[in-house]
Structures are given as C-alpha cells and as structure tokens.
C-alpha cells in the first residue's frame, strides 16, 4: 500500500532527484495521463518480471497488490500527477510472479506548450532490500520492546519516548515520564559526582555504554537495571542525535547476590560475623581511624577450657554453648558501629570503632558477666564450675598511637592482653597496658620473639598472627 501523501511527497522536478536515487541502476517508464503504459526500459521490465508486450497499453494498476486496487491514496497520487505535480515517494508494488518489490520513485509530468499534462515519466530505483532490512530492524525492536524496557533520551537527558515496560519498572505511566530528565531517577550522590557528568559526555560523544545501574523508582526504592545506552547517530553528519536505552530488571538477582554476599560473611553456627567479615570490617575501621581523630578498640575473648567441655558433653552441646555465648556477647555490646565476630573455634572478637579505652573496658566486663550469668555447667572449668570466658582489650588513640596502624598490631596487642586475663586465673578482663609503665596508656611493645607468659596454649588470634608473619 502506498504511504500517506503529505507535503513532503511533492518535490522539485526531475533535476532535484536525490543522490541516493541517481547513484543506483534506475528503471524508467512512461505513462499516459490515464495511467496506461506507453513505454518501459529493460531495467524496469527486469524488476517487474514482465515482457514488454505484456505491459504496454495496460494500466499501471497491474503492479498493485489486490488489496490496494481500491486504495484512495493511489487515486490521489494520479490526481496529483494529472494536475502537473511532481511526486517522489517509496512505492510498494507486485511483480508479475507475485513478489513484493519497493521502488524509490519520482513521477515527473510532461507538459505541453499549453501547460497540459501529455505524459508522465517514472524514474525508479529498487530499494526492496533496504526496506526489508528496515522492517526487520523494526520487528526486532518491537520484539525487544515487548520483553524489555526501552526509553529514548535527548542528549541533555530529557526523556522523549518510553515503552510501557520501562514506565512500569519505575512505577509511572508513559505520559508521566515524557519531558522528565534522567537525573530524576538517579541517587543525588551519583548525580553530583564527576562520574555522572563523564557518563553523559561519553554518550554525547557517541560512545556505547553497558553496565548494571541502580535507579530510583517512584516509590523511592532502588531498582537495578542491566542496561545498554546506545547513541543514535545521524548518517549525514555523523553526530549523535539521541540515546536509546534498553534495559532489563535485575533487582531480584542483585538482592539475591547481596544476600549471598551477606551470608558469606556470617558464621553459620552462631549467626554472627565470621573471620572474613571481621577482617573486612577491621580494615575499613582502621582506614577511618587513620583519617580521623576517633579511637579504635578491639576485644578478644576465649571460652575458658572449652576443649574439656566438648570432651564431656560432645560437640552438639558444645555448638549450642557457643551459640548462647555469641548471643550473650551481642546483647552486652549494643553499640551501632560495633561488630561481634567468631574469630575461630571458641574465640570471639568485638570491634569497637569510636570507643575509648574506658568504654571498651566496660563493654568487656559486661560481656564477661553475661557469659558467667548463663550458668552453663562446666565441670572442666574447675575454678568456676560454669562456662566463663577470658577477655583482652586494646585501644589505639588517634594522635597518640600513630605507630600502631596495622590490623596485625591491633590484634597482637589484644591477644597479649587476653593472655594476661588467663594468667590472672581466667574469667577476667585485662587491658593491653604495660603494668610496669608509668604511662597508663602505653600498650605492649611488640619485639621479635618476645614471649610473655610461657607455654600458655596459643589462641586462634595468635596462630593467625604467626601464620601471617610467614606469608
């Protein structure tokens, strides 16, 4: 069927034919004003699959598809031609053997000296392959649009088109999105970052961008999109004119991934942080400590004589005991920035950023008392008769302990304080302060090969420090 006629269909005379039409082999034919063929060149006959004697004297309508014979647009075309108008347009036609062809055609009326139309000349180029390619692209885009979210932006980020899938993802109707800007759906801290400006500069330069992006839905919740931003380039100038975004919702997968990452940092037995989670948190806290003025504290604790407890009651009861101890520690700490972790075996760690030495001592004592208050029978802990724990804690003061700036140094100091608590008879809290020093804030010096307390069984922290030193 012919395309709709519009002002753009009426063109200049034949001399104004586009370069595209002239650059390829052309098919020519001539018609009487009533539309019957007067002549046709070999290229025209080749394209339409007719013999010359089959076409001369017959109406141009033999090239129409059956459903187009009564099309008012076709009648309007010939009325324009008989009035002397030049028409350029793409035409859908049917060959003698029933194939579809598309012709990029220019109809040029031939006028007599009196200004009457005596004939109409046609110059046409076969653009069937081009039209089929365009139709294929449209079908692909339609299929993509049915299954994915699509949106088009002007180069300043203004939304100029969107499909229902994209609007639904964000919680809007399509009409509500039009005219709004991309930045409205991006977190403020991202919009204000240099990276956001660079992102749009890349698109305006014609660069394709693909990544996973967090975006803000109407409800305020964050959704995740796996998206491609595709600059659309003007073929004449080579410059981008707009950006097409194709996206799929991966929020559920990202949430599952985040949950998997969270679980990977948890101890499956006690439900508190595991050693990996502790190491990551300690590294981040030390970075903050070095940049700021706040202290950082660490508590290490061991359940006293836990091996005999397992020997007496078995590992299942031992696991239950560790779970109760972990909960007692968590209840005792109750500080927003703190982290309670199972450091290894029956040893636990409490990381306390922005916590002074005296506050840390109070936390440690509260946890010690909470564990003893559980009153879990432990015949193997002869001095106390119930499950108890020994605690060592250390605090690095900003501006005072600049020389102590690694995780190993912090853990070593807390571990040696833990040994002190064990030497005092267990079920004690010890600070990493040198009792012989006149400076109450002086932490133990860590000298190579220094041994403080003889053949005391090595703690998990001590074993880790020793392993780290050999790596």
N, C-alpha and C positions, 0 to 999 in steps of 0.2 A: 504494500500500500504506500502511496506517496506520502511524504512528510507534509505537515501542515504548512500552508503558504503563509508567508509573512513578509514584512517589508524587506527582510534580508534576502528573500528569494529573487527580488528584482535587482538585476545587476547592470553593469556597464555593458556596452556592445562587445562583440567578439574579441576586439583588441585587448580588452581588460581581463581575459581569461587568466586564471591563476597559474602560477608557475607549476604547481602540482599537476594540473590537468594537462598542460602542454608537454611536460617532461616525459610522459609515458606514451606508448602507442595509442593513437586515437582512432576511434570508429566514427565514420561520418555517414549521415543520411540526409535526405531532403524530402519534405512533405508538402503536399498541397495544403491550403488553408483549412480544408475539412479533415486533415489528419491522415490522408492516404499517402502511401509511399510513392515518391517519384524516382528516387534513386537510393542506392546503398553501396558503400565501398566494401572491398573484400574483408577488411578488419571487422566491420560491422556484421557482415554475414558470418564470419568465423565465430564471433562472440555469441551471436543469437542462434547459430546452427541451422540457419535457413539457406536455401538456394535462392539465387536472385529471382528466378521466375516464380518462386513461391511467395515472394514478398511484395514485388512491385504491383501497385494498384490496390493493394489491400490496406485496411486501416491500421494505424499504429496500435490500435487496441488489441491486435493479435498477440502483442508482447505482454499484455496484462494478465495477472492471475485471475482466475474466475471470480473470486470474491471482490476484486477491485473494479469489475466492469461497470458497476452502477455507483462507483465512488464519486461523490460530488467534488472531491478535491481534483480528480482527473479532469472533470468537465471544466472546473475553474482554471486549471492550467491552460487548456486550449482556448478558453475565452480571453485569457491574458495575452496569449500568443497572437490571436487574430486581431487583437487591439493594437499590436505593434510593440508590445513589451518584450524585452529580453529577460529570460529566466534562466538562472543557474541553480541547480539543486542535485541531490542524490536521488536516484530512482531505483525502485525495486521492480525488476522485470523477470519474465519467464522465457527460457529458451524453447526452441522447437521440441526438444526431448524432455521438457518438463523440469529443467534445472533452474535454481534461483541464481540470478546474477544481479549485482548492483552496479549502476552506471553513475559516474560523476559527470553530469551532462550540462551543456549550455545550448539552449534553444535561441536562435537568432533569426527573427523575422526579416524577410527580404521585401523591401518596399519599392513600389513603382514610383515614377516621377510625380504621380498624383498623390502619393503617400499611402496607397492602398497596399495591404499585405498580399503578395503574389506567391510566396513560398516561405517555408520555414526550414532553416538549416539546423542540423543537430551535430554537435561535436561532443563525443563521449569517451570516457576512459573507464576501463574495468577496475572497480575498487572492491570487488567481491571479497577478496582475501582480507583486505583491510577491515571491511565491515564485519566479517565473521570473527576476526581477531578481537575487534572491539566488543562484539556481542559476547564472545567467550569471556573476556575480562569482566563484563557486566554480570554475567552469570556467576562467575567466581566470586565477585564482590557481593552479589546477592546471597550466595550460599554462605559466605563468611559472615555477612550481616545477620543471617538467621541464627547462627550459632555463637557469635562473639559480639562483643561490644565495640562499636565504631563511633568515632567522633572526628569532626574536622575543625581545625583552628585556623584563624587568620595568623599572620606572622607575629602579631602582638599578643597572641594567646587567647583572643576572643573566640568563643565557640560559634561557628557559623552553620554547623549541621551536626546531628547526632541521631543514632538509631534508638529504638525503644529499649534494647538490651543495655546500652550504656546508661540511659536515663534511669532505668530500673535499678541498676547497681548502686547508683548514688542516691536513690530514693526520690527522684524527680520525675515530672512529665517532660517530654521532649521540648515543649514550648517554653518551659521554665528555664531550660538550660541555655537556649539561644541568647546570645548577647552577653552572657556571663564570661568571666575570664578564668583561665586555667588555674591561676594562683588562688582562687577562692576555694579550691578543693585540695590545697596543699598546706601542710602544717606551717605555722608562721616562722618557726625557726629554720625551716628549709627555704622558704621564700626569701628570707633575709640573708641567706648565706650566699657567698660568691659563687658556689657551685650551681645554684639555680639560674643565675644570670648567664653563666657559661653554658648551661644546658640549652637555653633558648638561643644563644648565639650560634651554637653548633647546628641547631635546626634551621635557623635563618641562613646559614652558610650552605645548606643543602645536605648536611650530614645525617645519615640514618642512625637512630638511637634505639637500642633494645636493652631492656633490663626489667627488674622487678621493682615496683614503685608502691609506697604507701600513699593512700589518698583518703580524704575525709568525706564520708557520706553525710547526707542531710541530717541524720540523727546525731552526728558528732563522733560516731565510732570510726575506727580506722579500718579500711579495707585494703587488701593487697591486690595489685594488678600486675600480671605479666604482660607487658605491652611493647609494641613497636611504634615509634614515631617516624613517619615516612614523609619527608618533604616532597611536594609535588612541584615539578619544575616545568616552567613554560618552555615549550620546544623552540620558540622563536628567539627568546632572549637568554635561555639557559639559567634563568633565575627562579628560585622558589617562589611560589605564589600562595601556598597554604601548606598545612601539615595534616596528614591523615593519621589518626591513632587507631590501632587495632589492639584490643585487649581482652584477656580472659581473667575471670575472678579466681585467684589462688588463695583467698583469705583462709579457707579451711586448711589447706596444705601448710600455709605459713604458721597457723596456730598449732597444728599438729607438730610441726618442726620445732616451734618454740617450746611446746610441752615436752617433746623428746629431749631437747637440749636441757630443759629444767630437770627432767628425771635423770639425765646423765650426770648431773651434779649432786644428786641425792644418794645418801646411803640407804640401800634397800632394806636393811634390817631395822634401823631406828627412825628413818624418815627425815633425819636432819641432813645437813650438808655432808658430802663426802670429802675425801682428801683433795680431789681435783677442784671441787668448788671452793674449798678453803684456800688453796694456793692462788686461785684466780682472784678471790676477794682480798687476800693479803697483798698481792701485787698491786691492785688498784688502790688499796688504802695507803700503802707506802708511797705511791706516787702523789696522792693528795697530801700526805704528811710532809714530803719534801717541798711541796709548793706553798704550804700554808704555815700557820702558827699554832695549830692544834696538836695535842699529844696523840700518841697511838699506843694502845695497850694490848697485851696478849696474856691469856691464861691457858696453861696446860695442866691437865689433871689425869691421874691414873686411878682406876678402881683398884683398891688395895687387895693384894693376894688373890687376884681373880682366877689364876690357874687352879688353885685348890678348890675354889668354888665350883668350877666346871668339873673337876675330878669327882667332887662329892655329889653334885646334883645332875650332871650331864649338860650337854651343850644346848639342849632345847630350853631348859630352865635358865641356863646362862644367857641365852639370847633374850629371854623375857626380862631378865635382870638389866641387861644393857639398854633395852627399850625404856624401862622405867627410870633408869639413871638419866638417859637423854632428856626425857620429859621433865624431870626434876630440874635439870640444868636450865632448860629453856624457860621454865616458869620463874626461875630465880633471876635470870638476866633481864628480860623485859626492857631492852633498850632498842630504839628504832633502827640504829645503824649497826647493831651487833650481828655477829654470825656465830652460831654454835655448830660445830662440826665433829664428826667422828674422825679422829686423826689416824687411828689404826688400832685394830684389836680392841682392848679395853681402855684406850687412851682417847681423850676428848680435848678439843681446843675451843676457846672462846675469843673471838677477835672483837676488840672494843675501840673503834676509832673515836677520836674526840673525847677521850675519857682519861681523867687524871689518875695518878698513882693511888691516891686515897680512895677514889670512887671504885677503882678496879679491885682494891683490897676488900671493899665492902661487898662487891658482887661475888668475889671468890668465896668469902666467908658465908654468904647467903646460900650459895650453891653447895658448899661443903655441908652445912647444917641440913639442907633439904635432902641430900642423899642419905645422911645418917638417920633423918626423920622417917625415911621409908621403912626402916626397921626390918630389912630383909635379912633373915637368919644367915649367918656365915660362920660356921664353926672353925673354918680355916683361918679366919682373921682373929687370932686368939686374943689380942689386946682389947678388942671391941665387941666381938660376938655377932656383929651385924655387918652388912655391906657398908664400907666407907670409901672415901677417895682422898688422895693427897693432891694438893694444889701448889703450883708455882706460877707467879705472875711477874710481868715486867712492863715498864712504861718508858717509852722514849719521849723525852720532852723536846719540842721544837725549839731550836736556838741553843739547846744545851748538849744534845747528843747527835750532832751532825755526823760524827764518825761512825755511828751505828745507822746504816742506811740500807741494809740488805735484809731479805727475809731470813736468811741463814743466821745472821747475827741476832735478830729479834727472837727467833725460835730457840737458839742456843742459850740465850740469857734466861728465857722462861723455863727451859728444860733443866738448867742447873738449879734454878730456884725450886723446881719440883723435887730434885734430889735432896735439897735441904729439908723439904717437908717430910720426905721419907725418913731421913736421918733423925728427925725430931720425934719419930715414933708413929708416923703415918696419921691419916685423918687430921692433917694440919694444913695451914696455908702459909706459904713462905714467899717473901718478896725477893726480887733479884737485886738486893742491896748487900754490899760487902759489909758484914758486921764489924770488921776491923777498921773500916774507913771512917774518918771524921765527917765526910760528906755523905749525908743520909741519902743523897740521890745518885751516888756513884754506883754504876752497875758493874757486875763482874768483868774483869779483863779476860779476854779470850786469848790465851797464849798457846802456841802449838804444843800439843802433847800434854797439856796441863790436866791433871787428874785431881778432883776434889775429894771424892768420897769413897775411894777404894773400889771393891768389887761389887758394887750395887748393880743388880740386873739392869741392862740397858733398856731405855724406853723406846717407844716407836719413833719419837722425835729424834732421839739420839742416834738411832740406827739410820734414819733418813739423812741426818746431817753427815754422818760418817760416809754413807754411800755417795752423797753429793760431792764430798771432798775428793773422791777418787775418780769422778767423771771428767 
